[in-house]
Amino acid sequence: MATSTPPAKTPKTPKSRKLLVLLIVLGTLVALAAAGTAFYLTSQRKEAASATVAPVDPIFIALEPMTVNLQPNGRSRFLHVAVTLKVPDVKSQALVAQYLPEVRSRLLTALSNRAAESLVTPEERAQLAADIMKTLNQPFVANLPSLKISSVMFTTFMLQ
């Protein structure tokens, strides 16, 4: 019977071993680079999604209309006005409701200290709204935060 001898394993040469190690290292680097890129892109998507958060609905507080006498300049003039306040959150809305008599008092004072001639143009009315906002944003009590009123709008403005 003839016996066959199995083919002898050829010993690996140092060059083929170096090539194998180089391929493993390159494969690992490529895998790490792909994982890093995937992580970076995923985090960018999350940041973009958080940056496009829908805006919060504004909260408007309509105050009752009021009529005030203006500073006299020869004749009696009055202003009938309805004001709506825009606040950023429910906390500010609750503060306005809690301190509503003081809010109205400050508003009446700010309006009645004006001359009729200083309320004619749109720019003068915008200045009045800014002054009212500044007045109302002052804290009502020493340890209380300000209201953070973001806008004062006139829904009725009649000067006579």
Beta strands, then each sheet from edge to edge (+ up, - down):
strand 1: 59-62
strand 2: 66-69
strand 3: 78-87
strand 4: 151-159
sheet 1: 1+ 3- 2+
sheet 2: 1+ 3- 4+
end
